[in-house]
Amino acid sequence: MSDPLRHWGATKQNRMMKIGIAGIGGLGTMGIKLSAALGHEVVAISKSDQKEALAREKGATHYVNTSDYKSINPHNDSIDLILNTICAPHNLSTYLGLLRTNGTLVQLGAVTAPMELGQFALMSQRKSIAGSVVGGMKALQECVDFCVEREIYPDIEIVDGSKVEEVYCRLVDGNSSAVRYVLDIDASFK
């Protein structure tokens, strides 16, 4: 999460951006926390109103429900950078409409199925789509140091092997708690 923020200019001093975080799960909530800690205006983007309170609690300034045009319209053509953590097939055109001219959508969630995209949204306003993964040990260490300094931690729930099926069902149902599940291997064999 830190590497795309740095690469697209969000960590430069005195540069305030409007950053969208699409997908309010474990990775998305970390994106909200990091972007807010850097002083940016943060727009949480999700497909329903279900996670609005959670997103605002984590530091989002605004919330967009992509299923509601009244929620989308005030933010059209206004976001500098969208970090897309969604890992299921979805329509990118909705998100591109939120980007300002020269804005970039960075794909962080790994979608395994091909996704359709109308090219006009990219061409008419010089919008870009990029992808990113972890940026190497140095970038990762800088992110960890930043998080420790600012007391930014992921929301986790430690589970043992007996809970794997339950956790899987929660994830399939949308992970409404937006936590990262950590499997305790030792406890699983006791």
Steps between C-alpha positions, in 0.01 A plus 500: 500500500785737581687447172214619274441800727868593465525427128199716411616793714286469812799502738653825371499774760243775449319305226140451600298260287150362487554125525232239441516157660281248316413193703461538875648172621824431684727659237257784431478604864881514514489721190255733674714514814826567311350762267334682791823490703678665206245784521305426181130534437383137490201366308394147598328324208279193540200335332257568787454717808579203725859610578457878514524531880803269503675698224441831676624351829825402324551855366298542179386857436237397243314183404378395156248222451553390139143362486355849556551770236413771753798384703730484196415832329657742753834323457508455120819636340651594838728224632875510429582138579286191561654198670278213393520213750200310358596145405171395334383586146344848485438782254799736496310766303321616815833559673658670199214750502609606847855583387594854400690569178844331522378288794616144553325186618748255652386138506613333825235229527581203279199427279549165328227544237537732196329836549337712230578867474373769268803687369332838457515567875879467483556693180275802550668620820842329496407265782723203576473152644805346665580205720721459802620243750737529796784737411795309646659474842601867532152629416341239726725598792422870446129416513538295818703782662237758399221281640680440830580871536134595445352193675326375186427130520290260295176375651552127547327201650713201594328169429598135521442231239156413635372841384626486138162409351324770704758760391464394138122553521550846654737595218263374230219700662703824472708512820272757665743540790787583258755310706799298384483145626824350634523123529674388819672179387617397849151535650358304207690185604416508870 
